[in-house]
């Protein structure tokens, strides 16, 4: 892999510690998470090149489920095998999952632990993180007029049609444009992720994903048990939703509120708390599992729902990556990816405006704080976690 340091070959434990730090400090939602990952694994650790990272992001945008978590799982898989994939997921996910389960168990005690000003400061720092990612990726991936044009068109289309299917359509159209605009011989190749999964094994993982997707609803009808129904509902939510955490919320509400599993007030309170914690928004499933009015609930329900909603992400990544690496060796695929990578930058640029900018920059002092955070990241070279903490404190003071 490009520029990989010999002493940075990771054990599962070291992968866990790296992602645990990210899981404790990565505020701002999935787009901001991709920015944190890029800074950590492309710029600082050089686990992979800019192009390989963009390819991986593009793949995870195509797949249903939490894109940022899938990128993390793939990175862990490439560093330390299956154990590394599990370690990356656990490190990135457990901090917010534990916090949300605790919130569910003592909502009145933990509901006001963080001030609104501090929460707003965390939203503002996400603007700086995403802006840094967009700038860095654009410099490396949008190097000529056709690529810059694709980036701009993708951003405009994403703003006009912000649905998950709109984003997938933009990526597909960009792949076709890449085939037409870029000659395969012009491609400089790529740095493959060291994935040791065989294609036959990948096919088994994909078959298991489909078997559970079809079989769990049938099992829930044959065996009317609360645990089976919960696993079925949350597995389907993780399997069928494109576009990340915010898109899964309406589906989860339709599953747990009308059925009486979770009250609507508790659902909305948990959604607010999920915005206050770092890490993936899919950990909202842990809150819902812990808040169930029927057993299992508490820690057991939280763990069951958390594992059920993330299981499809594991199965899809482990099933698709062996085929993806083979496809990426094709010159025509690399030409298509040149267009896709430019479109991914455009999608990030659109996300920088909506929802990141529009939800955080509401007055002049917000812009000033975001500017200081951006300078701290890009020029002072401060670690992102320190900038996040500083922005939270500044938001509280302001």
ChimeraX attribute file (.defattr): number of C-alpha atoms within 10 A of each C-alpha:
attribute: neighborCount
match mode: 1-to-1
recipient: residues
	/A:1	15
	/A:2	15
	/A:3	12
	/A:4	14
	/A:5	11
	/A:6	7
	/A:7	6
	/A:8	12
	/A:9	14
	/A:10	17
	/A:11	15
	/A:12	20
	/A:13	15
	/A:14	17
	/A:15	25
	/A:16	24
	/A:17	16
	/A:18	17
	/A:19	25
	/A:20	22
	/A:21	14
	/A:22	24
	/A:23	25
	/A:24	18
	/A:25	23
	/A:26	28
	/A:27	26
	/A:28	28
	/A:29	23
	/A:30	21
	/A:31	23
	/A:32	28
	/A:33	28
	/A:34	24
	/A:35	24
	/A:36	25
	/A:37	21
	/A:38	24
	/A:39	20
	/A:40	18
	/A:41	17
	/A:42	20
	/A:43	14
	/A:44	10
	/A:45	14
	/A:46	18
	/A:47	24
	/A:48	22
	/A:49	22
	/A:50	22
	/A:51	19
	/A:52	21
	/A:53	23
	/A:54	23
	/A:55	21
	/A:56	21
	/A:57	18
	/A:58	21
	/A:59	19
	/A:60	24
	/A:61	23
	/A:62	18
	/A:63	20
	/A:64	20
	/A:65	30
	/A:66	28
	/A:67	27
	/A:68	26
	/A:69	26
	/A:70	28
	/A:71	26
	/A:72	24
	/A:73	25
	/A:74	27
	/A:75	26
	/A:76	25
	/A:77	27
	/A:78	22
	/A:79	23
	/A:80	22
	/A:81	21
	/A:82	19
	/A:83	17
	/A:84	25
	/A:85	26
	/A:86	20
	/A:87	27
	/A:88	33
	/A:89	27
	/A:90	19
	/A:91	23
	/A:92	28
	/A:93	25
	/A:94	19
	/A:95	21
	/A:96	26
	/A:97	27
	/A:98	17
	/A:99	20
	/A:100	29
	/A:101	28
	/A:102	19
	/A:103	22
	/A:104	29
	/A:105	17
	/A:106	11
	/A:107	17
	/A:108	10
	/A:109	11
	/A:110	15
	/A:111	15
	/A:112	10
	/A:113	9
	/A:114	14
	/A:115	13
	/A:116	14
	/A:117	16
	/A:118	21
	/A:119	20
	/A:120	21
	/A:121	26
	/A:122	30
	/A:123	28
	/A:124	30
	/A:125	31
	/A:126	29
	/A:127	30
	/A:128	30
	/A:129	29
	/A:130	26
	/A:131	24
	/A:132	21
	/A:133	23
	/A:134	21
	/A:135	13
	/A:136	18
	/A:137	22
	/A:138	21
	/A:139	12
	/A:140	13
	/A:141	22
	/A:142	21
	/A:143	11
	/A:144	9
	/A:145	9
	/A:146	16
	/A:147	26
	/A:148	20
	/A:149	15
	/A:150	25
	/A:151	27
	/A:152	19
	/A:153	18
	/A:154	29
	/A:155	26
	/A:156	16
	/A:157	17
	/A:158	26
	/A:159	20
	/A:160	11
	/A:161	14
	/A:162	18
	/A:163	14
	/A:164	18
	/A:165	14
	/A:166	17
	/A:167	24
	/A:168	18
	/A:169	17
	/A:170	23
	/A:171	27
	/A:172	17
	/A:173	17
	/A:174	26
	/A:175	23
	/A:176	15
	/A:177	20
	/A:178	27
	/A:179	19
	/A:180	14
	/A:181	15
	/A:182	19
	/A:183	14
	/A:184	19
	/A:185	11
	/A:186	10
	/A:187	15
	/A:188	10
	/A:189	16
	/A:190	18
	/A:191	18
	/A:192	17
	/A:193	22
	/A:194	15
	/A:195	17
	/A:196	13
	/A:197	18
	/A:198	14
	/A:199	18
	/A:200	12
	/A:201	14
	/A:202	20
	/A:203	17
	/A:204	15
	/A:205	20
	/A:206	18
	/A:207	15
	/A:208	17
	/A:209	21
	/A:210	15
	/A:211	11
	/A:212	18
	/A:213	17
	/A:214	13
	/A:215	13
	/A:216	19
	/A:217	18
	/A:218	12
	/A:219	15
	/A:220	18
	/A:221	11
	/A:222	9
	/A:223	13
	/A:224	10
	/A:225	11
	/A:226	14
	/A:227	18
	/A:228	16
	/A:229	18
	/A:230	23
	/A:231	21
	/A:232	23
	/A:233	22
	/A:234	26
	/A:235	25
	/A:236	23
	/A:237	26
	/A:238	24
	/A:239	24
	/A:240	14
	/A:241	19
	/A:242	24
	/A:243	23
	/A:244	23
	/A:245	20
	/A:246	16
	/A:247	17
	/A:248	22
	/A:249	19
	/A:250	10
	/A:251	17
	/A:252	19
	/A:253	17
	/A:254	11
	/A:255	18
	/A:256	21
	/A:257	15
	/A:258	11
	/A:259	10
	/A:260	12
	/A:261	19
	/A:262	20
	/A:263	17
	/A:264	14
	/A:265	10
	/A:266	17
	/A:267	21
	/A:268	12
	/A:269	15
	/A:270	24
	/A:271	19
	/A:272	13
	/A:273	22
	/A:274	24
	/A:275	18
	/A:276	22
	/A:277	25
	/A:278	24
	/A:279	31
	/A:280	29
	/A:281	24
	/A:282	26
	/A:283	29
	/A:284	28
	/A:285	31
	/A:286	32
	/A:287	35
	/A:288	29
	/A:289	29
	/A:290	28
	/A:291	28
	/A:292	21
	/A:293	15
	/A:294	14
	/A:295	14
	/A:296	18
	/A:297	24
	/A:298	20
	/A:299	18
	/A:300	15
	/A:301	24
	/A:302	28
	/A:303	21
	/A:304	21
	/A:305	27
	/A:306	26
	/A:307	16
	/A:308	23
	/A:309	26
	/A:310	24
	/A:311	19
	/A:312	29
	/A:313	26
	/A:314	20
	/A:315	19
	/A:316	24
	/A:317	23
	/A:318	27
	/A:319	24
	/A:320	19
	/A:321	22
	/A:322	21
	/A:323	16
	/A:324	17
	/A:325	17
	/A:326	12
	/A:327	13
	/A:328	20
	/A:329	14
	/A:330	13
	/A:331	18
	/A:332	19
	/A:333	18
	/A:334	26
	/A:335	26
	/A:336	26
	/A:337	27
	/A:338	26
	/A:339	29
	/A:340	30
	/A:341	32
	/A:342	30
	/A:343	33
	/A:344	29
	/A:345	29
	/A:346	30
	/A:347	26
	/A:348	26
	/A:349	25
	/A:350	24
	/A:351	23
	/A:352	23
	/A:353	18
	/A:354	15
	/A:355	15
	/A:356	23
	/A:357	22
	/A:358	12
	/A:359	13
	/A:360	23
	/A:361	20
	/A:362	11
	/A:363	8
	/A:364	8
	/A:365	12
	/A:366	21
	/A:367	17
	/A:368	13
	/A:369	22
	/A:370	24
	/A:371	16
	/A:372	15
	/A:373	25
	/A:374	22
	/A:375	15
	/A:376	17
	/A:377	19
	/A:378	15
	/A:379	9
	/A:380	10
	/A:381	11
	/A:382	13
	/A:383	13
	/A:384	21
	/A:385	16
	/A:386	13
	/A:387	22
	/A:388	24
	/A:389	16
	/A:390	18
	/A:391	25
	/A:392	24
	/A:393	16
	/A:394	16
	/A:395	23
	/A:396	17
	/A:397	10
	/A:398	13
